[in-house]
């Protein structure tokens, strides 16, 4: 069975922010993850990113951390 990701910028409940972020993402060929607490992750490898997520979101339940990672 194939797996698919659905990606949407920001919270759709805030349409003015959603549109601004979506237009930025389209113009720059990127997608925003919304992990501002992690800072700049552009130079992290997968293990460094997983470690940063675990440290930053250490109080989140396992399901929340898993949904933030690559699983």
Secondary structure by P-SEA (a helix, b strand, c coil): cbbbbbbbccccccaaaaaaaaaaaaaacccccccccccccccccaaaaaaaaaaaaccccaaaaaaaccc
